[in-house]
Amino acid sequence: MLELLTIGRRNVDEVWVATDLDDSPVVAEIVDVARSRRITVNEVSRKRLDAEATSEAPQGVIARAAP
């Protein structure tokens, strides 16, 4: 996720972060980078994030990005 945000080859529309990851330094860095690039960051429940994820094992953060 951090690579997606920092390299900038694909447009990222928004980032979703599970609310139970608040204390993670990696997640904090992802949120900081996203906000610095003016990408909307939404805090959502883990259940909602898992329902929206396209992988079987999301790690608490997903991005909606251009293909």
PyMOL Python script that loads the backbone (N, CA, C, O; Angstrom):
from pymol import cmd

cmd.read_pdbstr("""\
ATOM      1  N   MET A   1       0.814  -1.183   0.000  1.00  0.00           N
ATOM      2  CA  MET A   1       0.000   0.000   0.000  1.00  0.00           C
ATOM      3  C   MET A   1       0.863   1.255   0.000  1.00  0.00           C
ATOM      4  O   MET A   1       0.588   2.205  -0.734  1.00  0.00           O
ATOM      5  N   LEU A   2       1.899   1.258   0.817  1.00  0.00           N
ATOM      6  CA  LEU A   2       2.761   2.434   0.898  1.00  0.00           C
ATOM      7  C   LEU A   2       3.430   2.707  -0.444  1.00  0.00           C
ATOM      8  O   LEU A   2       3.570   3.860  -0.850  1.00  0.00           O
ATOM      9  N   GLU A   3       3.842   1.644  -1.130  1.00  0.00           N
ATOM     10  CA  GLU A   3       4.427   1.803  -2.474  1.00  0.00           C
ATOM     11  C   GLU A   3       3.432   2.420  -3.437  1.00  0.00           C
ATOM     12  O   GLU A   3       3.781   3.323  -4.198  1.00  0.00           O
ATOM     13  N   LEU A   4       2.206   1.947  -3.412  1.00  0.00           N
ATOM     14  CA  LEU A   4       1.159   2.476  -4.282  1.00  0.00           C
ATOM     15  C   LEU A   4       1.022   3.977  -4.088  1.00  0.00           C
ATOM     16  O   LEU A   4       0.887   4.725  -5.057  1.00  0.00           O
ATOM     17  N   LEU A   5       1.058   4.412  -2.845  1.00  0.00           N
ATOM     18  CA  LEU A   5       0.886   5.831  -2.547  1.00  0.00           C
ATOM     19  C   LEU A   5       2.126   6.660  -2.883  1.00  0.00           C
ATOM     20  O   LEU A   5       1.997   7.781  -3.375  1.00  0.00           O
ATOM     21  N   THR A   6       3.298   6.139  -2.631  1.00  0.00           N
ATOM     22  CA  THR A   6       4.509   6.937  -2.817  1.00  0.00           C
ATOM     23  C   THR A   6       4.988   6.980  -4.257  1.00  0.00           C
ATOM     24  O   THR A   6       5.504   8.006  -4.699  1.00  0.00           O
ATOM     25  N   ILE A   7       4.830   5.895  -4.996  1.00  0.00           N
ATOM     26  CA  ILE A   7       5.289   5.879  -6.388  1.00  0.00           C
ATOM     27  C   ILE A   7       4.386   6.715  -7.275  1.00  0.00           C
ATOM     28  O   ILE A   7       4.876   7.425  -8.153  1.00  0.00           O
ATOM     29  N   GLY A   8       3.087   6.647  -7.067  1.00  0.00           N
ATOM     30  CA  GLY A   8       2.150   7.509  -7.768  1.00  0.00           C
ATOM     31  C   GLY A   8       1.889   7.164  -9.221  1.00  0.00           C
ATOM     32  O   GLY A   8       1.484   8.033  -9.994  1.00  0.00           O
ATOM     33  N   ARG A   9       2.109   5.923  -9.610  1.00  0.00           N
ATOM     34  CA  ARG A   9       1.818   5.539 -11.000  1.00  0.00           C
ATOM     35  C   ARG A   9       0.327   5.391 -11.271  1.00  0.00           C
ATOM     36  O   ARG A   9      -0.133   5.559 -12.400  1.00  0.00           O
ATOM     37  N   ARG A  10      -0.417   5.077 -10.222  1.00  0.00           N
ATOM     38  CA  ARG A  10      -1.864   4.926 -10.368  1.00  0.00           C
ATOM     39  C   ARG A  10      -2.551   5.927  -9.460  1.00  0.00           C
ATOM     40  O   ARG A  10      -2.105   6.181  -8.341  1.00  0.00           O
ATOM     41  N   ASN A  11      -3.638   6.490  -9.953  1.00  0.00           N
ATOM     42  CA  ASN A  11      -4.417   7.418  -9.133  1.00  0.00           C
ATOM     43  C   ASN A  11      -5.148   6.652  -8.047  1.00  0.00           C
ATOM     44  O   ASN A  11      -5.816   5.654  -8.319  1.00  0.00           O
ATOM     45  N   VAL A  12      -5.020   7.116  -6.834  1.00  0.00           N
ATOM     46  CA  VAL A  12      -5.725   6.522  -5.708  1.00  0.00           C
ATOM     47  C   VAL A  12      -6.841   7.479  -5.317  1.00  0.00           C
ATOM     48  O   VAL A  12      -6.598   8.650  -5.027  1.00  0.00           O
ATOM     49  N   ASP A  13      -8.071   6.966  -5.313  1.00  0.00           N
ATOM     50  CA  ASP A  13      -9.233   7.792  -4.986  1.00  0.00           C
ATOM     51  C   ASP A  13      -9.450   7.907  -3.485  1.00  0.00           C
ATOM     52  O   ASP A  13      -9.768   8.984  -2.979  1.00  0.00           O
ATOM     53  N   GLU A  14      -9.279   6.799  -2.776  1.00  0.00           N
ATOM     54  CA  GLU A  14      -9.487   6.818  -1.342  1.00  0.00           C
ATOM     55  C   GLU A  14      -8.802   5.632  -0.697  1.00  0.00           C
ATOM     56  O   GLU A  14      -8.507   4.626  -1.342  1.00  0.00           O
ATOM     57  N   VAL A  15      -8.557   5.778   0.598  1.00  0.00           N
ATOM     58  CA  VAL A  15      -7.966   4.715   1.405  1.00  0.00           C
ATOM     59  C   VAL A  15      -8.924   4.425   2.544  1.00  0.00           C
ATOM     60  O   VAL A  15      -9.456   5.342   3.169  1.00  0.00           O
ATOM     61  N   TRP A  16      -9.143   3.148   2.811  1.00  0.00           N
ATOM     62  CA  TRP A  16      -9.958   2.726   3.940  1.00  0.00           C
ATOM     63  C   TRP A  16      -9.044   2.072   4.966  1.00  0.00           C
ATOM     64  O   TRP A  16      -8.189   1.253   4.625  1.00  0.00           O
ATOM     65  N   VAL A  17      -9.236   2.444   6.221  1.00  0.00           N
ATOM     66  CA  VAL A  17      -8.433   1.901   7.313  1.00  0.00           C
ATOM     67  C   VAL A  17      -9.379   1.344   8.365  1.00  0.00           C
ATOM     68  O   VAL A  17     -10.336   2.007   8.764  1.00  0.00           O
ATOM     69  N   ALA A  18      -9.110   0.128   8.811  1.00  0.00           N
ATOM     70  CA  ALA A  18      -9.926  -0.461   9.871  1.00  0.00           C
ATOM     71  C   ALA A  18      -9.676   0.287  11.180  1.00  0.00           C
ATOM     72  O   ALA A  18      -8.536   0.608  11.513  1.00  0.00           O
ATOM     73  N   THR A  19     -10.735   0.555  11.904  1.00  0.00           N
ATOM     74  CA  THR A  19     -10.622   1.341  13.136  1.00  0.00           C
ATOM     75  C   THR A  19      -9.808   0.637  14.215  1.00  0.00           C
ATOM     76  O   THR A  19      -9.327   1.297  15.136  1.00  0.00           O
ATOM     77  N   ASP A  20      -9.639  -0.671  14.132  1.00  0.00           N
ATOM     78  CA  ASP A  20      -8.879  -1.382  15.165  1.00  0.00           C
ATOM     79  C   ASP A  20      -7.374  -1.326  14.949  1.00  0.00           C
ATOM     80  O   ASP A  20      -6.631  -1.985  15.677  1.00  0.00           O
ATOM     81  N   LEU A  21      -6.901  -0.558  13.966  1.00  0.00           N
ATOM     82  CA  LEU A  21      -5.467  -0.458  13.682  1.00  0.00           C
ATOM     83  C   LEU A  21      -4.877   0.888  14.080  1.00  0.00           C
ATOM     84  O   LEU A  21      -3.806   1.251  13.592  1.00  0.00           O
ATOM     85  N   ASP A  22      -5.526   1.618  14.930  1.00  0.00           N
ATOM     86  CA  ASP A  22      -5.113   2.976  15.266  1.00  0.00           C
ATOM     87  C   ASP A  22      -3.681   3.096  15.770  1.00  0.00           C
ATOM     88  O   ASP A  22      -3.035   4.109  15.501  1.00  0.00           O
ATOM     89  N   ASP A  23      -3.165   2.116  16.482  1.00  0.00           N
ATOM     90  CA  ASP A  23      -1.851   2.234  17.094  1.00  0.00           C
ATOM     91  C   ASP A  23      -0.714   1.715  16.221  1.00  0.00           C
ATOM     92  O   ASP A  23       0.437   1.713  16.659  1.00  0.00           O
ATOM     93  N   SER A  24      -1.001   1.285  15.023  1.00  0.00           N
ATOM     94  CA  SER A  24       0.027   0.728  14.150  1.00  0.00           C
ATOM     95  C   SER A  24       0.851   1.840  13.502  1.00  0.00           C
ATOM     96  O   SER A  24       0.286   2.707  12.834  1.00  0.00           O
ATOM     97  N   PRO A  25       2.185   1.836  13.684  1.00  0.00           N
ATOM     98  CA  PRO A  25       3.020   2.866  13.061  1.00  0.00           C
ATOM     99  C   PRO A  25       2.999   2.799  11.531  1.00  0.00           C
ATOM    100  O   PRO A  25       3.107   3.827  10.862  1.00  0.00           O
ATOM    101  N   VAL A  26       2.863   1.610  10.989  1.00  0.00           N
ATOM    102  CA  VAL A  26       2.816   1.461   9.530  1.00  0.00           C
ATOM    103  C   VAL A  26       1.539   2.093   8.988  1.00  0.00           C
ATOM    104  O   VAL A  26       1.566   2.798   7.979  1.00  0.00           O
ATOM    105  N   VAL A  27       0.435   1.841   9.655  1.00  0.00           N
ATOM    106  CA  VAL A  27      -0.834   2.420   9.237  1.00  0.00           C
ATOM    107  C   VAL A  27      -0.788   3.937   9.383  1.00  0.00           C
ATOM    108  O   VAL A  27      -1.305   4.657   8.530  1.00  0.00           O
ATOM    109  N   ALA A  28      -0.182   4.418  10.439  1.00  0.00           N
ATOM    110  CA  ALA A  28      -0.051   5.870  10.625  1.00  0.00           C
ATOM    111  C   ALA A  28       0.733   6.494   9.481  1.00  0.00           C
ATOM    112  O   ALA A  28       0.399   7.587   9.023  1.00  0.00           O
ATOM    113  N   GLU A  29       1.769   5.811   9.019  1.00  0.00           N
ATOM    114  CA  GLU A  29       2.555   6.324   7.885  1.00  0.00           C
ATOM    115  C   GLU A  29       1.728   6.319   6.607  1.00  0.00           C
ATOM    116  O   GLU A  29       1.786   7.270   5.828  1.00  0.00           O
ATOM    117  N   ILE A  30       0.965   5.265   6.386  1.00  0.00           N
ATOM    118  CA  ILE A  30       0.091   5.189   5.207  1.00  0.00           C
ATOM    119  C   ILE A  30      -0.913   6.340   5.233  1.00  0.00           C
ATOM    120  O   ILE A  30      -1.126   7.002   4.217  1.00  0.00           O
ATOM    121  N   VAL A  31      -1.518   6.574   6.373  1.00  0.00           N
ATOM    122  CA  VAL A  31      -2.503   7.658   6.511  1.00  0.00           C
ATOM    123  C   VAL A  31      -1.836   9.010   6.269  1.00  0.00           C
ATOM    124  O   VAL A  31      -2.402   9.859   5.582  1.00  0.00           O
ATOM    125  N   ASP A  32      -0.650   9.220   6.818  1.00  0.00           N
ATOM    126  CA  ASP A  32       0.069  10.486   6.625  1.00  0.00           C
ATOM    127  C   ASP A  32       0.388  10.732   5.154  1.00  0.00           C
ATOM    128  O   ASP A  32       0.190  11.835   4.646  1.00  0.00           O
ATOM    129  N   VAL A  33       0.883   9.702   4.474  1.00  0.00           N
ATOM    130  CA  VAL A  33       1.218   9.848   3.050  1.00  0.00           C
ATOM    131  C   VAL A  33      -0.038  10.111   2.240  1.00  0.00           C
ATOM    132  O   VAL A  33      -0.040  10.977   1.366  1.00  0.00           O
ATOM    133  N   ALA A  34      -1.108   9.375   2.518  1.00  0.00           N
ATOM    134  CA  ALA A  34      -2.363   9.571   1.786  1.00  0.00           C
ATOM    135  C   ALA A  34      -2.879  10.990   1.975  1.00  0.00           C
ATOM    136  O   ALA A  34      -3.269  11.648   1.010  1.00  0.00           O
ATOM    137  N   ARG A  35      -2.882  11.455   3.203  1.00  0.00           N
ATOM    138  CA  ARG A  35      -3.385  12.811   3.461  1.00  0.00           C
ATOM    139  C   ARG A  35      -2.492  13.869   2.833  1.00  0.00           C
ATOM    140  O   ARG A  35      -2.988  14.898   2.374  1.00  0.00           O
ATOM    141  N   SER A  36      -1.185  13.638   2.805  1.00  0.00           N
ATOM    142  CA  SER A  36      -0.283  14.607   2.177  1.00  0.00           C
ATOM    143  C   SER A  36      -0.509  14.686   0.675  1.00  0.00           C
ATOM    144  O   SER A  36      -0.222  15.707   0.050  1.00  0.00           O
ATOM    145  N   ARG A  37      -1.028  13.596   0.094  1.00  0.00           N
ATOM    146  CA  ARG A  37      -1.350  13.596  -1.339  1.00  0.00           C
ATOM    147  C   ARG A  37      -2.807  13.962  -1.584  1.00  0.00           C
ATOM    148  O   ARG A  37      -3.306  13.853  -2.704  1.00  0.00           O
ATOM    149  N   ARG A  38      -3.480  14.395  -0.531  1.00  0.00           N
ATOM    150  CA  ARG A  38      -4.886  14.810  -0.575  1.00  0.00           C
ATOM    151  C   ARG A  38      -5.826  13.689  -1.010  1.00  0.00           C
ATOM    152  O   ARG A  38      -6.777  13.906  -1.760  1.00  0.00           O
ATOM    153  N   ILE A  39      -5.539  12.507  -0.527  1.00  0.00           N
ATOM    154  CA  ILE A  39      -6.377  11.338  -0.768  1.00  0.00           C
ATOM    155  C   ILE A  39      -7.283  11.174   0.450  1.00  0.00           C
ATOM    156  O   ILE A  39      -6.831  11.255   1.591  1.00  0.00           O
ATOM    157  N   THR A  40      -8.552  10.945   0.192  1.00  0.00           N
ATOM    158  CA  THR A  40      -9.520  10.761   1.263  1.00  0.00           C
ATOM    159  C   THR A  40      -9.187   9.495   2.046  1.00  0.00           C
ATOM    160  O   THR A  40      -8.973   8.433   1.461  1.00  0.00           O
ATOM    161  N   VAL A  41      -9.144   9.614   3.371  1.00  0.00           N
ATOM    162  CA  VAL A  41      -8.914   8.471   4.250  1.00  0.00           C
ATOM    163  C   VAL A  41     -10.174   8.259   5.079  1.00  0.00           C
ATOM    164  O   VAL A  41     -10.611   9.157   5.799  1.00  0.00           O
ATOM    165  N   ASN A  42     -10.750   7.076   4.975  1.00  0.00           N
ATOM    166  CA  ASN A  42     -11.964   6.730   5.711  1.00  0.00           C
ATOM    167  C   ASN A  42     -11.653   5.656   6.742  1.00  0.00           C
ATOM    168  O   ASN A  42     -11.073   4.623   6.410  1.00  0.00           O
ATOM    169  N   GLU A  43     -12.033   5.893   7.979  1.00  0.00           N
ATOM    170  CA  GLU A  43     -11.914   4.874   9.016  1.00  0.00           C
ATOM    171  C   GLU A  43     -13.232   4.102   9.054  1.00  0.00           C
ATOM    172  O   GLU A  43     -14.300   4.682   9.246  1.00  0.00           O
ATOM    173  N   VAL A  44     -13.140   2.805   8.873  1.00  0.00           N
ATOM    174  CA  VAL A  44     -14.332   1.956   8.819  1.00  0.00           C
ATOM    175  C   VAL A  44     -14.138   0.751   9.736  1.00  0.00           C
ATOM    176  O   VAL A  44     -13.021   0.432  10.141  1.00  0.00           O
ATOM    177  N   SER A  45     -15.234   0.101  10.048  1.00  0.00           N
ATOM    178  CA  SER A  45     -15.143  -1.095  10.885  1.00  0.00           C
ATOM    179  C   SER A  45     -14.414  -2.203  10.126  1.00  0.00           C
ATOM    180  O   SER A  45     -14.408  -2.227   8.896  1.00  0.00           O
ATOM    181  N   ARG A  46     -13.818  -3.093  10.855  1.00  0.00           N
ATOM    182  CA  ARG A  46     -13.118  -4.229  10.234  1.00  0.00           C
ATOM    183  C   ARG A  46     -14.092  -5.049   9.400  1.00  0.00           C
ATOM    184  O   ARG A  46     -13.733  -5.528   8.324  1.00  0.00           O
ATOM    185  N   LYS A  47     -15.309  -5.214   9.879  1.00  0.00           N
ATOM    186  CA  LYS A  47     -16.310  -5.999   9.149  1.00  0.00           C
ATOM    187  C   LYS A  47     -16.609  -5.367   7.790  1.00  0.00           C
ATOM    188  O   LYS A  47     -16.691  -6.068   6.781  1.00  0.00           O
ATOM    189  N   ARG A  48     -16.769  -4.061   7.764  1.00  0.00           N
ATOM    190  CA  ARG A  48     -17.051  -3.378   6.493  1.00  0.00           C
ATOM    191  C   ARG A  48     -15.856  -3.453   5.554  1.00  0.00           C
ATOM    192  O   ARG A  48     -16.015  -3.690   4.356  1.00  0.00           O
ATOM    193  N   LEU A  49     -14.658  -3.250   6.098  1.00  0.00           N
ATOM    194  CA  LEU A  49     -13.452  -3.316   5.277  1.00  0.00           C
ATOM    195  C   LEU A  49     -13.293  -4.709   4.678  1.00  0.00           C
ATOM    196  O   LEU A  49     -13.027  -4.845   3.484  1.00  0.00           O
ATOM    197  N   ASP A  50     -13.452  -5.734   5.496  1.00  0.00           N
ATOM    198  CA  ASP A  50     -13.336  -7.109   5.007  1.00  0.00           C
ATOM    199  C   ASP A  50     -14.358  -7.412   3.916  1.00  0.00           C
ATOM    200  O   ASP A  50     -14.061  -8.145   2.972  1.00  0.00           O
ATOM    201  N   ALA A  51     -15.558  -6.852   4.042  1.00  0.00           N
ATOM    202  CA  ALA A  51     -16.606  -7.079   3.040  1.00  0.00           C
ATOM    203  C   ALA A  51     -16.255  -6.416   1.706  1.00  0.00           C
ATOM    204  O   ALA A  51     -16.639  -6.921   0.651  1.00  0.00           O
ATOM    205  N   GLU A  52     -15.539  -5.304   1.738  1.00  0.00           N
ATOM    206  CA  GLU A  52     -15.183  -4.575   0.523  1.00  0.00           C
ATOM    207  C   GLU A  52     -13.883  -5.058  -0.121  1.00  0.00           C
ATOM    208  O   GLU A  52     -13.644  -4.805  -1.302  1.00  0.00           O
ATOM    209  N   ALA A  53     -13.057  -5.743   0.641  1.00  0.00           N
ATOM    210  CA  ALA A  53     -11.746  -6.173   0.144  1.00  0.00           C
ATOM    211  C   ALA A  53     -11.892  -7.234  -0.940  1.00  0.00           C
ATOM    212  O   ALA A  53     -12.811  -8.052  -0.908  1.00  0.00           O
ATOM    213  N   THR A  54     -10.975  -7.207  -1.896  1.00  0.00           N
ATOM    214  CA  THR A  54     -11.003  -8.204  -2.973  1.00  0.00           C
ATOM    215  C   THR A  54     -10.075  -9.379  -2.688  1.00  0.00           C
ATOM    216  O   THR A  54     -10.104 -10.377  -3.408  1.00  0.00           O
ATOM    217  N   SER A  55      -9.261  -9.273  -1.657  1.00  0.00           N
ATOM    218  CA  SER A  55      -8.401 -10.397  -1.291  1.00  0.00           C
ATOM    219  C   SER A  55      -9.043 -11.160  -0.133  1.00  0.00           C
ATOM    220  O   SER A  55      -9.934 -10.650   0.546  1.00  0.00           O
ATOM    221  N   GLU A  56      -8.580 -12.373   0.074  1.00  0.00           N
ATOM    222  CA  GLU A  56      -9.149 -13.181   1.139  1.00  0.00           C
ATOM    223  C   GLU A  56      -8.585 -12.818   2.503  1.00  0.00           C
ATOM    224  O   GLU A  56      -9.164 -13.187   3.525  1.00  0.00           O
ATOM    225  N   ALA A  57      -7.471 -12.106   2.539  1.00  0.00           N
ATOM    226  CA  ALA A  57      -6.839 -11.773   3.817  1.00  0.00           C
ATOM    227  C   ALA A  57      -6.392 -10.310   3.846  1.00  0.00           C
ATOM    228  O   ALA A  57      -5.193 -10.033   3.878  1.00  0.00           O
ATOM    229  N   PRO A  58      -7.339  -9.378   3.835  1.00  0.00           N
ATOM    230  CA  PRO A  58      -6.936  -7.976   3.917  1.00  0.00           C
ATOM    231  C   PRO A  58      -6.259  -7.711   5.254  1.00  0.00           C
ATOM    232  O   PRO A  58      -6.572  -8.359   6.253  1.00  0.00           O
ATOM    233  N   GLN A  59      -5.346  -6.775   5.276  1.00  0.00           N
ATOM    234  CA  GLN A  59      -4.575  -6.519   6.486  1.00  0.00           C
ATOM    235  C   GLN A  59      -5.025  -5.242   7.195  1.00  0.00           C
ATOM    236  O   GLN A  59      -4.263  -4.648   7.956  1.00  0.00           O
ATOM    237  N   GLY A  60      -6.247  -4.832   6.945  1.00  0.00           N
ATOM    238  CA  GLY A  60      -6.795  -3.697   7.649  1.00  0.00           C
ATOM    239  C   GLY A  60      -6.731  -2.387   6.892  1.00  0.00           C
ATOM    240  O   GLY A  60      -7.170  -1.353   7.397  1.00  0.00           O
ATOM    241  N   VAL A  61      -6.184  -2.421   5.680  1.00  0.00           N
ATOM    242  CA  VAL A  61      -6.095  -1.208   4.856  1.00  0.00           C
ATOM    243  C   VAL A  61      -6.372  -1.598   3.414  1.00  0.00           C
ATOM    244  O   VAL A  61      -5.791  -2.554   2.901  1.00  0.00           O
ATOM    245  N   ILE A  62      -7.261  -0.858   2.761  1.00  0.00           N
ATOM    246  CA  ILE A  62      -7.476  -1.062   1.322  1.00  0.00           C
ATOM    247  C   ILE A  62      -7.494   0.308   0.629  1.00  0.00           C
ATOM    248  O   ILE A  62      -7.755   1.338   1.249  1.00  0.00           O
ATOM    249  N   ALA A  63      -7.216   0.281  -0.648  1.00  0.00           N
ATOM    250  CA  ALA A  63      -7.242   1.510  -1.442  1.00  0.00           C
ATOM    251  C   ALA A  63      -8.119   1.286  -2.659  1.00  0.00           C
ATOM    252  O   ALA A  63      -8.159   0.196  -3.230  1.00  0.00           O
ATOM    253  N   ARG A  64      -8.803   2.317  -3.033  1.00  0.00           N
ATOM    254  CA  ARG A  64      -9.539   2.313  -4.306  1.00  0.00           C
ATOM    255  C   ARG A  64      -8.669   3.092  -5.269  1.00  0.00           C
ATOM    256  O   ARG A  64      -8.471   4.298  -5.122  1.00  0.00           O
ATOM    257  N   ALA A  65      -8.149   2.372  -6.266  1.00  0.00           N
ATOM    258  CA  ALA A  65      -7.189   2.969  -7.190  1.00  0.00           C
ATOM    259  C   ALA A  65      -7.535   2.616  -8.625  1.00  0.00           C
ATOM    260  O   ALA A  65      -8.268   1.665  -8.897  1.00  0.00           O
ATOM    261  N   ALA A  66      -6.989   3.408  -9.533  1.00  0.00           N
ATOM    262  CA  ALA A  66      -7.163   3.125 -10.962  1.00  0.00           C
ATOM    263  C   ALA A  66      -6.473   1.807 -11.286  1.00  0.00           C
ATOM    264  O   ALA A  66      -5.476   1.451 -10.657  1.00  0.00           O
ATOM    265  N   PRO A  67      -7.006   1.084 -12.270  1.00  0.00           N
ATOM    266  CA  PRO A  67      -6.380  -0.208 -12.645  1.00  0.00           C
ATOM    267  C   PRO A  67      -4.985   0.002 -13.209  1.00  0.00           C
ATOM    268  O   PRO A  67      -4.316  -0.965 -13.574  1.00  0.00           O
TER     269      PRO A  67
END
""", "prot")
cmd.dss("prot")
cmd.show_as("cartoon", "prot")
cmd.util.cbc("prot")
cmd.orient("prot")
